Amino acid sequence: MAFEARLSLYKNIRIKILTNSNDYMKSMRKAFTYKVQGYYWMPKYRAGVWNGESPLITPAGTFPYGILPEFWYAHSFQPAWDYPGQGGSCLKGKRR
């Protein structure tokens, strides 16, 4: 099966990633995850329940419309997203 990824407007304020590659979704979630400011001092982090990270891409594959330019920008540095068994590239974006 060939690798495929598309974007779709979801509920007018979010973008949904439609793809058949779990590896691609995992890499995008990892790329758009950040450490919350002051996470070290939060009770859930101290108890070992939470790692202090907050992903901008949900498990369902949606992200806020406002980070769409950063999404394309991230793809401009990766001309080909190659995964084992996929053998191809997916999205290519250019930042103006």
A tleap script that builds the chain and sets N, CA, C and O, in Angstrom:
source leaprc.protein.ff14SB
mol = sequence {
  NMET ALA PHE GLU ALA ARG LEU SER LEU TYR
  LYS ASN ILE ARG ILE LYS ILE LEU THR ASN
  SER ASN ASP TYR MET LYS SER MET ARG LYS
  ALA PHE THR TYR LYS VAL GLN GLY TYR TYR
  TRP MET PRO LYS TYR ARG ALA GLY VAL TRP
  ASN GLY GLU SER PRO LEU ILE THR PRO ALA
  GLY THR PHE PRO TYR GLY ILE LEU PRO GLU
  PHE TRP TYR ALA HIE SER PHE GLN PRO ALA
  TRP ASP TYR PRO GLY GLN GLY GLY SER CYS
  LEU LYS GLY LYS ARG CARG
}
set mol.1.N position { 0.836 -1.171 0.000 }
set mol.1.CA position { 0.000 0.000 0.000 }
set mol.1.C position { 0.889 1.244 0.000 }
set mol.1.O position { 1.826 1.337 0.792 }
set mol.2.N position { 0.607 2.169 -0.856 }
set mol.2.CA position { 1.408 3.388 -0.976 }
set mol.2.C position { 1.044 4.370 0.130 }
set mol.2.O position { -0.091 4.417 0.603 }
set mol.3.N position { 2.030 5.141 0.521 }
set mol.3.CA position { 1.823 6.155 1.557 }
set mol.3.C position { 1.007 7.307 0.995 }
set mol.3.O position { 1.232 7.754 -0.129 }
set mol.4.N position { 0.050 7.784 1.796 }
set mol.4.CA position { -0.801 8.884 1.358 }
set mol.4.C position { -1.164 9.732 2.575 }
set mol.4.O position { -1.440 9.202 3.650 }
set mol.5.N position { -1.160 11.050 2.396 }
set mol.5.CA position { -1.568 11.964 3.464 }
set mol.5.C position { -2.278 13.156 2.843 }
set mol.5.O position { -1.807 13.743 1.869 }
set mol.6.N position { -3.421 13.501 3.425 }
set mol.6.CA position { -4.189 14.655 2.974 }
set mol.6.C position { -4.641 15.445 4.182 }
set mol.6.O position { -4.710 14.918 5.293 }
set mol.7.N position { -4.950 16.722 3.959 }
set mol.7.CA position { -5.468 17.585 5.016 }
set mol.7.C position { -6.901 17.957 4.688 }
set mol.7.O position { -7.256 18.148 3.525 }
set mol.8.N position { -7.721 18.057 5.729 }
set mol.8.CA position { -9.123 18.394 5.556 }
set mol.8.C position { -9.553 19.345 6.671 }
set mol.8.O position { -9.106 19.215 7.811 }
set mol.9.N position { -10.422 20.303 6.337 }
set mol.9.CA position { -10.969 21.204 7.342 }
set mol.9.C position { -11.921 20.418 8.238 }
set mol.9.O position { -12.756 19.659 7.747 }
set mol.10.N position { -11.794 20.601 9.554 }
set mol.10.CA position { -12.577 19.842 10.518 }
set mol.10.C position { -13.204 20.812 11.518 }
set mol.10.O position { -12.487 21.485 12.258 }
set mol.11.N position { -14.511 20.887 11.546 }
set mol.11.CA position { -15.270 21.748 12.461 }
set mol.11.C position { -14.892 23.231 12.343 }
set mol.11.O position { -14.971 23.962 13.331 }
set mol.12.N position { -14.493 23.672 11.183 }
set mol.12.CA position { -14.189 25.063 10.846 }
set mol.12.C position { -13.052 25.711 11.624 }
set mol.12.O position { -12.668 26.833 11.294 }
set mol.13.N position { -12.500 25.063 12.634 }
set mol.13.CA position { -11.401 25.673 13.385 }
set mol.13.C position { -10.196 24.743 13.519 }
set mol.13.O position { -9.177 25.122 14.096 }
set mol.14.N position { -10.313 23.544 12.994 }
set mol.14.CA position { -9.228 22.578 13.102 }
set mol.14.C position { -8.960 21.952 11.741 }
set mol.14.O position { -9.805 21.990 10.847 }
set mol.15.N position { -7.780 21.381 11.600 }
set mol.15.CA position { -7.379 20.659 10.393 }
set mol.15.C position { -7.215 19.192 10.782 }
set mol.15.O position { -6.648 18.886 11.830 }
set mol.16.N position { -7.702 18.301 9.954 }
set mol.16.CA position { -7.567 16.860 10.204 }
set mol.16.C position { -6.607 16.260 9.194 }
set mol.16.O position { -6.716 16.502 7.991 }
set mol.17.N position { -5.665 15.474 9.699 }
set mol.17.CA position { -4.714 14.764 8.851 }
set mol.17.C position { -5.325 13.415 8.508 }
set mol.17.O position { -5.627 12.619 9.397 }
set mol.18.N position { -5.504 13.163 7.229 }
set mol.18.CA position { -6.037 11.887 6.757 }
set mol.18.C position { -4.878 11.112 6.141 }
set mol.18.O position { -4.350 11.500 5.099 }
set mol.19.N position { -4.490 10.036 6.775 }
set mol.19.CA position { -3.349 9.266 6.295 }
set mol.19.C position { -3.537 7.785 6.581 }
set mol.19.O position { -4.329 7.403 7.441 }
set mol.20.N position { -2.808 6.965 5.858 }
set mol.20.CA position { -2.837 5.518 6.085 }
set mol.20.C position { -1.555 5.052 6.773 }
set mol.20.O position { -1.304 3.850 6.859 }
set mol.21.N position { -0.745 5.985 7.262 }
set mol.21.CA position { 0.532 5.648 7.887 }
set mol.21.C position { 0.539 6.034 9.365 }
set mol.21.O position { 0.491 7.216 9.703 }
set mol.22.N position { 0.597 5.044 10.232 }
set mol.22.CA position { 0.695 5.310 11.667 }
set mol.22.C position { 2.047 5.926 12.021 }
set mol.22.O position { 2.135 6.751 12.931 }
set mol.23.N position { 3.099 5.527 11.305 }
set mol.23.CA position { 4.431 6.077 11.560 }
set mol.23.C position { 4.457 7.581 11.293 }
set mol.23.O position { 5.070 8.339 12.045 }
set mol.24.N position { 3.796 8.008 10.228 }
set mol.24.CA position { 3.736 9.428 9.898 }
set mol.24.C position { 3.015 10.204 11.003 }
set mol.24.O position { 3.476 11.267 11.419 }
set mol.25.N position { 1.879 9.671 11.480 }
set mol.25.CA position { 1.136 10.342 12.543 }
set mol.25.C position { 1.963 10.431 13.820 }
set mol.25.O position { 1.948 11.457 14.500 }
set mol.26.N position { 2.678 9.372 14.146 }
set mol.26.CA position { 3.527 9.394 15.335 }
set mol.26.C position { 4.617 10.445 15.211 }
set mol.26.O position { 4.909 11.153 16.175 }
set mol.27.N position { 5.222 10.554 14.033 }
set mol.27.CA position { 6.296 11.538 13.847 }
set mol.27.C position { 5.751 12.963 13.886 }
set mol.27.O position { 6.424 13.858 14.396 }
set mol.28.N position { 4.551 13.195 13.360 }
set mol.28.CA position { 3.953 14.531 13.404 }
set mol.28.C position { 3.556 14.901 14.831 }
set mol.28.O position { 3.751 16.040 15.253 }
set mol.29.N position { 3.002 13.947 15.574 }
set mol.29.CA position { 2.659 14.224 16.977 }
set mol.29.C position { 3.915 14.546 17.784 }
set mol.29.O position { 3.902 15.439 18.631 }
set mol.30.N position { 4.990 13.822 17.520 }
set mol.30.CA position { 6.244 14.073 18.228 }
set mol.30.C position { 6.825 15.438 17.858 }
set mol.30.O position { 7.335 16.155 18.719 }
set mol.31.N position { 6.745 15.794 16.576 }
set mol.31.CA position { 7.285 17.075 16.119 }
set mol.31.C position { 6.504 18.262 16.682 }
set mol.31.O position { 7.073 19.333 16.892 }
set mol.32.N position { 5.212 18.080 16.925 }
set mol.32.CA position { 4.377 19.163 17.426 }
set mol.32.C position { 3.970 18.941 18.881 }
set mol.32.O position { 2.832 19.213 19.262 }
set mol.33.N position { 4.896 18.451 19.680 }
set mol.33.CA position { 4.716 18.294 21.119 }
set mol.33.C position { 5.727 19.191 21.812 }
set mol.33.O position { 6.883 19.276 21.399 }
set mol.34.N position { 5.284 19.856 22.865 }
set mol.34.CA position { 6.173 20.764 23.580 }
set mol.34.C position { 6.069 20.530 25.080 }
set mol.34.O position { 5.082 19.977 25.564 }
set mol.35.N position { 7.077 20.948 25.798 }
set mol.35.CA position { 7.069 20.877 27.257 }
set mol.35.C position { 6.330 22.100 27.790 }
set mol.35.O position { 6.586 23.225 27.361 }
set mol.36.N position { 5.424 21.876 28.718 }
set mol.36.CA position { 4.646 22.946 29.325 }
set mol.36.C position { 5.550 23.738 30.266 }
set mol.36.O position { 6.347 23.167 31.011 }
set mol.37.N position { 5.412 25.053 30.217 }
set mol.37.CA position { 6.233 25.914 31.066 }
set mol.37.C position { 5.938 25.624 32.541 }
set mol.37.O position { 4.779 25.626 32.958 }
set mol.38.N position { 6.968 25.380 33.311 }
set mol.38.CA position { 6.835 25.101 34.737 }
set mol.38.C position { 6.352 23.692 35.043 }
set mol.38.O position { 5.883 23.425 36.149 }
set mol.39.N position { 6.461 22.785 34.072 }
set mol.39.CA position { 5.956 21.424 34.261 }
set mol.39.C position { 6.631 20.724 35.433 }
set mol.39.O position { 6.011 19.896 36.101 }
set mol.40.N position { 7.879 21.044 35.685 }
set mol.40.CA position { 8.630 20.362 36.732 }
set mol.40.C position { 7.987 20.529 38.104 }
set mol.40.O position { 8.118 19.658 38.964 }
set mol.41.N position { 7.303 21.632 38.307 }
set mol.41.CA position { 6.722 21.926 39.619 }
set mol.41.C position { 5.271 21.471 39.750 }
set mol.41.O position { 4.685 21.634 40.820 }
set mol.42.N position { 4.683 20.918 38.723 }
set mol.42.CA position { 3.276 20.512 38.772 }
set mol.42.C position { 3.126 19.167 39.487 }
set mol.42.O position { 3.951 18.269 39.322 }
set mol.43.N position { 2.060 19.043 40.285 }
set mol.43.CA position { 1.871 17.826 41.088 }
set mol.43.C position { 1.809 16.531 40.268 }
set mol.43.O position { 2.357 15.516 40.697 }
set mol.44.N position { 1.167 16.543 39.118 }
set mol.44.CA position { 1.080 15.317 38.316 }
set mol.44.C position { 2.450 14.890 37.805 }
set mol.44.O position { 2.735 13.696 37.714 }
set mol.45.N position { 3.308 15.868 37.467 }
set mol.45.CA position { 4.659 15.538 37.020 }
set mol.45.C position { 5.458 14.956 38.188 }
set mol.45.O position { 6.157 13.953 38.038 }
set mol.46.N position { 5.347 15.586 39.332 }
set mol.46.CA position { 6.089 15.122 40.513 }
set mol.46.C position { 5.643 13.730 40.959 }
set mol.46.O position { 6.441 12.963 41.498 }
set mol.47.N position { 4.375 13.408 40.733 }
set mol.47.CA position { 3.859 12.092 41.113 }
set mol.47.C position { 4.217 11.028 40.079 }
set mol.47.O position { 4.005 9.839 40.320 }
set mol.48.N position { 4.756 11.439 38.935 }
set mol.48.CA position { 5.142 10.496 37.895 }
set mol.48.C position { 3.995 10.062 36.993 }
set mol.48.O position { 4.117 9.080 36.260 }
set mol.49.N position { 2.881 10.788 37.044 }
set mol.49.CA position { 1.715 10.455 36.231 }
set mol.49.C position { 1.807 11.072 34.848 }
set mol.49.O position { 1.243 10.536 33.894 }
set mol.50.N position { 2.503 12.179 34.726 }
set mol.50.CA position { 2.545 12.969 33.486 }
set mol.50.C position { 3.996 13.297 33.167 }
set mol.50.O position { 4.799 13.492 34.079 }
set mol.51.N position { 4.345 13.361 31.888 }
set mol.51.CA position { 5.731 13.629 31.502 }
set mol.51.C position { 5.999 15.104 31.218 }
set mol.51.O position { 7.119 15.457 30.849 }
set mol.52.N position { 5.008 15.968 31.378 }
set mol.52.CA position { 5.207 17.402 31.181 }
set mol.52.C position { 5.038 17.862 29.745 }
set mol.52.O position { 5.270 19.033 29.443 }
set mol.53.N position { 4.639 16.964 28.855 }
set mol.53.CA position { 4.486 17.313 27.445 }
set mol.53.C position { 3.024 17.518 27.085 }
set mol.53.O position { 2.127 16.903 27.661 }
set mol.54.N position { 2.810 18.403 26.113 }
set mol.54.CA position { 1.472 18.660 25.605 }
set mol.54.C position { 1.528 18.639 24.073 }
set mol.54.O position { 2.205 19.472 23.470 }
set mol.55.N position { 0.824 17.698 23.444 }
set mol.55.CA position { 0.836 17.630 21.976 }
set mol.55.C position { -0.182 18.588 21.366 }
set mol.55.O position { -1.280 18.746 21.899 }
set mol.56.N position { 0.171 19.225 20.259 }
set mol.56.CA position { -0.764 20.085 19.541 }
set mol.56.C position { -1.624 19.270 18.575 }
set mol.56.O position { -2.696 19.723 18.173 }
set mol.57.N position { -1.171 18.087 18.201 }
set mol.57.CA position { -1.946 17.204 17.329 }
set mol.57.C position { -2.596 16.137 18.211 }
set mol.57.O position { -1.910 15.434 18.953 }
set mol.58.N position { -3.916 16.022 18.126 }
set mol.58.CA position { -4.659 15.067 18.952 }
set mol.58.C position { -4.459 13.643 18.441 }
set mol.58.O position { -3.992 13.450 17.318 }
set mol.59.N position { -4.810 12.637 19.261 }
set mol.59.CA position { -4.730 11.251 18.779 }
set mol.59.C position { -5.612 10.989 17.557 }
set mol.59.O position { -5.334 10.086 16.768 }
set mol.60.N position { -6.677 11.783 17.404 }
set mol.60.CA position { -7.553 11.639 16.238 }
set mol.60.C position { -6.948 12.270 14.985 }
set mol.60.O position { -7.490 12.115 13.891 }
set mol.61.N position { -5.826 12.980 15.138 }
set mol.61.CA position { -5.141 13.566 13.985 }
set mol.61.C position { -5.589 14.967 13.632 }
set mol.61.O position { -5.441 15.385 12.483 }
set mol.62.N position { -6.135 15.709 14.589 }
set mol.62.CA position { -6.536 17.088 14.316 }
set mol.62.C position { -5.601 18.050 15.026 }
set mol.62.O position { -5.030 17.730 16.068 }
set mol.63.N position { -5.455 19.236 14.445 }
set mol.63.CA position { -4.645 20.281 15.067 }
set mol.63.C position { -5.282 21.637 14.793 }
set mol.63.O position { -6.057 21.766 13.846 }
set mol.64.N position { -4.973 22.657 15.606 }
set mol.64.CA position { -5.559 23.982 15.414 }
set mol.64.C position { -5.190 24.574 14.053 }
set mol.64.O position { -4.061 24.430 13.585 }
set mol.65.N position { -6.149 25.232 13.437 }
set mol.65.CA position { -5.944 25.860 12.129 }
set mol.65.C position { -4.772 26.836 12.148 }
set mol.65.O position { -4.075 26.991 11.145 }
set mol.66.N position { -4.555 27.488 13.278 }
set mol.66.CA position { -3.505 28.498 13.392 }
set mol.66.C position { -2.089 27.981 13.224 }
set mol.66.O position { -1.192 28.764 12.914 }
set mol.67.N position { -1.856 26.692 13.418 }
set mol.67.CA position { -0.485 26.181 13.249 }
set mol.67.C position { -0.259 25.567 11.867 }
set mol.67.O position { 0.760 24.915 11.637 }
set mol.68.N position { -1.203 25.772 10.950 }
set mol.68.CA position { -1.035 25.254 9.585 }
set mol.68.C position { 0.243 25.769 8.914 }
set mol.68.O position { 0.937 24.982 8.269 }
set mol.69.N position { 0.586 27.069 9.040 }
set mol.69.CA position { 1.856 27.518 8.438 }
set mol.69.C position { 3.075 26.794 9.006 }
set mol.69.O position { 4.007 26.488 8.263 }
set mol.70.N position { 3.085 26.517 10.305 }
set mol.70.CA position { 4.208 25.787 10.907 }
set mol.70.C position { 4.235 24.339 10.426 }
set mol.70.O position { 5.304 23.747 10.273 }
set mol.71.N position { 3.053 23.773 10.190 }
set mol.71.CA position { 2.970 22.412 9.657 }
set mol.71.C position { 3.624 22.340 8.286 }
set mol.71.O position { 4.422 21.438 8.030 }
set mol.72.N position { 3.297 23.279 7.399 }
set mol.72.CA position { 3.920 23.316 6.064 }
set mol.72.C position { 5.410 23.613 6.162 }
set mol.72.O position { 6.216 23.051 5.421 }
set mol.73.N position { 5.768 24.505 7.087 }
set mol.73.CA position { 7.179 24.863 7.272 }
set mol.73.C position { 7.987 23.632 7.695 }
set mol.73.O position { 9.103 23.427 7.217 }
set mol.74.N position { 7.430 22.823 8.578 }
set mol.74.CA position { 8.119 21.600 9.015 }
set mol.74.C position { 8.351 20.656 7.841 }
set mol.74.O position { 9.372 19.970 7.787 }
set mol.75.N position { 7.420 20.619 6.913 }
set mol.75.CA position { 7.569 19.744 5.749 }
set mol.75.C position { 8.566 20.292 4.728 }
set mol.75.O position { 9.105 19.530 3.925 }
set mol.76.N position { 8.816 21.589 4.750 }
set mol.76.CA position { 9.779 22.142 3.798 }
set mol.76.C position { 11.201 21.697 4.127 }
set mol.76.O position { 12.066 21.704 3.252 }
set mol.77.N position { 11.455 21.305 5.391 }
set mol.77.CA position { 12.775 20.809 5.774 }
set mol.77.C position { 12.907 19.311 5.564 }
set mol.77.O position { 14.019 18.784 5.588 }
set mol.78.N position { 11.810 18.622 5.361 }
set mol.78.CA position { 11.819 17.186 5.116 }
set mol.78.C position { 11.265 16.936 3.722 }
set mol.78.O position { 10.063 16.705 3.586 }
set mol.79.N position { 12.091 16.972 2.682 }
set mol.79.CA position { 11.579 16.797 1.326 }
set mol.79.C position { 10.928 15.442 1.105 }
set mol.79.O position { 10.062 15.315 0.240 }
set mol.80.N position { 11.321 14.435 1.858 }
set mol.80.CA position { 10.693 13.116 1.708 }
set mol.80.C position { 10.574 12.470 3.086 }
set mol.80.O position { 11.552 12.354 3.825 }
set mol.81.N position { 9.378 12.064 3.403 }
set mol.81.CA position { 9.142 11.331 4.649 }
set mol.81.C position { 9.134 9.858 4.270 }
set mol.81.O position { 8.124 9.336 3.799 }
set mol.82.N position { 10.236 9.207 4.473 }
set mol.82.CA position { 10.340 7.799 4.099 }
set mol.82.C position { 10.193 6.919 5.331 }
set mol.82.O position { 10.782 7.191 6.377 }
set mol.83.N position { 9.415 5.882 5.198 }
set mol.83.CA position { 9.199 4.933 6.267 }
set mol.83.C position { 9.420 3.535 5.714 }
set mol.83.O position { 9.259 3.310 4.514 }
set mol.84.N position { 9.780 2.611 6.561 }
set mol.84.CA position { 9.994 1.244 6.081 }
set mol.84.C position { 8.741 0.712 5.389 }
set mol.84.O position { 7.648 0.739 5.955 }
set mol.85.N position { 8.910 0.239 4.182 }
set mol.85.CA position { 7.806 -0.334 3.442 }
set mol.85.C position { 6.959 0.682 2.693 }
set mol.85.O position { 6.089 0.291 1.916 }
set mol.86.N position { 7.184 1.974 2.902 }
set mol.86.CA position { 6.364 2.979 2.236 }
set mol.86.C position { 6.988 3.401 0.906 }
set mol.86.O position { 6.288 3.541 -0.097 }
set mol.87.N position { 8.296 3.601 0.904 }
set mol.87.CA position { 9.024 3.879 -0.325 }
set mol.87.C position { 8.591 5.112 -1.082 }
set mol.87.O position { 8.522 5.081 -2.310 }
set mol.88.N position { 8.299 6.188 -0.396 }
set mol.88.CA position { 7.898 7.380 -1.140 }
set mol.88.C position { 7.895 8.609 -0.276 }
set mol.88.O position { 8.191 8.560 0.918 }
set mol.89.N position { 7.556 9.701 -0.896 }
set mol.89.CA position { 7.482 10.950 -0.154 }
set mol.89.C position { 6.025 11.363 -0.040 }
set mol.89.O position { 5.172 10.914 -0.805 }
set mol.90.N position { 5.759 12.222 0.926 }
set mol.90.CA position { 4.378 12.687 1.051 }
set mol.90.C position { 4.355 14.185 0.851 }
set mol.90.O position { 4.775 14.672 -0.199 }
set mol.91.N position { 3.882 14.916 1.817 }
set mol.91.CA position { 3.651 16.347 1.648 }
set mol.91.C position { 4.936 17.140 1.491 }
set mol.91.O position { 5.938 16.871 2.154 }
set mol.92.N position { 4.888 18.112 0.610 }
set mol.92.CA position { 5.991 19.049 0.442 }
set mol.92.C position { 5.393 20.443 0.530 }
set mol.92.O position { 4.405 20.739 -0.142 }
set mol.93.N position { 5.977 21.290 1.344 }
set mol.93.CA position { 5.440 22.627 1.490 }
set mol.93.C position { 6.533 23.659 1.373 }
set mol.93.O position { 7.702 23.366 1.625 }
set mol.94.N position { 6.166 24.855 0.995 }
set mol.94.CA position { 7.121 25.947 0.885 }
set mol.94.C position { 6.677 27.093 1.771 }
set mol.94.O position { 5.495 27.435 1.813 }
set mol.95.N position { 7.607 27.675 2.466 }
set mol.95.CA position { 7.329 28.818 3.331 }
set mol.95.C position { 7.712 30.075 2.584 }
set mol.95.O position { 8.816 30.174 2.049 }
set mol.96.N position { 6.815 31.024 2.546 }
set mol.96.CA position { 7.098 32.279 1.842 }
set mol.96.C position { 7.783 33.262 2.739 }
set mol.96.O position { 8.097 34.373 2.311 }
savepdb mol mol.pdb
quit
